Amino acid sequence: MSEPDRLRIDKWLWAARFFKTRSLAAQAVEGGRVQLNGARVKPAKEVRLGDELAIHIGELEWVVAVGAIPVRRGPAEEARRLYAEREESRARRQALIEAKRLSPEPARGLRGRPTKRDRRMMRRFTGERG
C-alpha cells in the first residue's frame, strides 16, 4: 500500500492525537481554532507535507509543520512523528504550563459550606429576612 500524499485536516488532527475524536477535530476547524498556513479552513481541506498548522486548544497553542501523512491512526509514539513543532511554540507552551503550575489555586481560600455565622452575615448584607 502506498503512502498518501494528502489527507483531510480533521482526519490528520485526529490521527496526530490533537483531538480525541474526529468530530471534535472537525468542530475545532469549523470554529477557527485550527489554521492552515495562516488561513482559516474547512474540515475537508487537505493537508500536505510541509504545511504549517496553528492549533489552539484551550489556552495552549501549537505551531507545527506536517511531517508525514498517516495511513491509519496509530499509537501516540507514531502520532508524534507526524509533525515537527516549532521551537518558539514549544517554549511558549511550556512557559504557560509552568506559570499555571506556579500560580495559586483560585479556590484556595474557600472553605466548604457557609457556617451559621456566615449565613447570618450574608442575610444582613442582602437585607433578607428569615
C-alpha positions as CSV (number, residue, x, y, z in Angstrom):
1,M,0.0,0.0,0.0
2,S,1.5,3.4,-1.0
3,E,1.8,6.3,1.3
4,P,-0.9,9.0,0.7
5,D,0.4,12.5,-0.2
6,R,-2.6,14.4,1.4
7,L,-5.3,13.9,3.9
8,R,-8.3,15.8,5.2
9,I,-7.3,18.2,8.0
10,D,-9.8,16.8,10.5
11,K,-8.5,13.2,9.9
12,W,-4.9,14.4,10.2
13,L,-5.6,16.2,13.6
14,W,-7.3,13.1,14.9
15,A,-4.5,10.8,13.7
16,A,-1.9,13.1,15.2
17,R,-3.8,12.8,18.5
18,F,-4.5,16.5,19.0
19,F,-8.2,15.6,19.4
20,K,-9.8,12.5,20.9
21,T,-12.4,12.1,18.1
22,R,-12.6,13.2,14.5
23,S,-15.8,15.1,15.2
24,L,-14.0,17.2,17.9
25,A,-11.3,17.9,15.3
26,A,-13.9,19.0,12.7
27,Q,-15.6,21.3,15.3
28,A,-12.3,22.9,16.1
29,V,-11.5,23.5,12.5
30,E,-15.0,24.9,11.9
31,G,-14.7,27.1,14.9
32,G,-11.5,28.7,13.6
33,R,-9.2,27.2,16.3
34,V,-7.1,25.5,13.7
35,Q,-5.4,27.4,10.9
36,L,-3.6,26.0,7.8
37,N,-0.8,28.2,6.5
38,G,-2.2,31.2,8.4
39,A,-5.7,30.8,6.9
40,R,-9.0,29.6,8.3
41,V,-10.1,26.4,6.5
42,K,-13.0,23.9,6.5
43,P,-12.6,20.3,7.8
44,A,-12.5,18.8,4.3
45,K,-9.4,20.9,3.4
46,E,-6.5,18.6,2.7
47,V,-3.1,18.9,4.3
48,R,0.2,18.1,2.5
49,L,3.7,17.6,3.6
50,G,5.3,20.8,4.8
51,D,2.1,22.6,5.6
52,E,2.0,24.7,8.7
53,L,-0.8,24.3,11.3
54,A,-1.6,26.6,14.2
55,I,-3.7,24.7,16.7
56,H,-5.4,26.3,19.7
57,I,-6.7,24.0,22.4
58,G,-7.9,25.9,25.5
59,E,-5.1,28.3,26.5
60,L,-2.4,26.3,24.7
61,E,-1.2,26.8,21.1
62,W,0.8,24.5,18.9
63,V,2.5,25.7,15.7
64,V,3.6,22.5,13.8
65,A,4.8,21.6,10.4
66,V,3.2,18.5,8.8
67,G,6.0,15.9,8.6
68,A,4.0,12.8,7.5
69,I,0.6,11.8,6.2
70,P,-0.7,8.7,8.2
71,V,-2.3,5.7,6.6
72,R,-4.2,5.0,9.9
73,R,-4.4,6.3,13.5
74,G,-1.7,4.6,15.4
75,P,-0.2,4.7,18.9
76,A,1.0,8.0,20.4
77,E,4.6,7.3,19.5
78,E,3.6,7.1,15.8
79,A,1.5,10.2,16.1
80,R,4.4,12.3,17.4
81,R,6.3,11.5,14.2
82,L,3.6,13.1,12.1
83,Y,4.6,16.6,12.9
84,A,7.5,18.9,14.0
85,E,6.7,21.6,16.5
86,R,8.4,24.9,16.2
87,E,10.9,25.6,19.0
88,E,9.3,29.0,19.9
89,S,5.9,27.4,20.0
90,R,7.2,24.7,22.4
91,A,8.9,27.3,24.6
92,R,5.8,29.5,24.8
93,R,3.6,26.5,25.6
94,Q,6.0,25.2,28.3
95,A,6.2,28.7,29.9
96,L,2.4,28.9,30.1
97,I,2.2,25.5,31.7
98,E,4.9,26.4,34.2
99,A,3.3,29.7,35.0
100,K,-0.1,28.0,35.5
101,R,1.6,25.4,37.7
102,L,3.2,28.0,39.9
103,S,0.1,30.2,40.3
104,P,-2.0,29.7,43.4
105,E,-5.2,27.7,43.2
106,P,-8.1,30.1,42.6
107,A,-10.4,28.4,45.3
108,R,-7.6,28.1,47.8
109,G,-9.1,30.4,50.3
110,L,-12.6,28.9,50.1
111,R,-13.9,26.5,52.7
112,G,-16.9,24.3,52.5
113,R,-20.4,25.4,53.2
114,P,-21.0,28.7,54.9
115,T,-21.3,28.5,58.7
116,K,-24.3,29.7,60.6
117,R,-22.4,32.9,61.4
118,D,-21.6,33.3,57.6
119,R,-25.2,32.9,56.7
120,R,-26.4,35.5,59.2
121,M,-23.8,37.9,57.8
122,M,-25.0,37.2,54.2
123,R,-28.6,37.8,55.2
124,R,-27.7,41.1,56.9
125,F,-25.8,42.1,53.8
126,T,-28.6,41.3,51.3
127,G,-31.4,42.6,53.6
128,E,-33.1,39.2,53.5
129,R,-35.4,38.3,56.4
130,G,-35.9,35.0,57.9
